[in-house]
């Protein structure tokens, strides 16, 4: 299921990412957002204040 992720950065900026999920990559030190098993966005952990997941309603 797709979701809209609101990423809030320490510097006050925000981004929005549409993805199926997000995982923390300890080796790369970032959050990896993915859809259909492919990375669609990265957010460096050192600059992220919060990530808020908003469910997206599915309509036909």
Helices and strands as residue ranges (DSSP letters): E 3-9, E 14-19, E 21-25, E 30-35, E 38-44, G 45-47, E 48-55
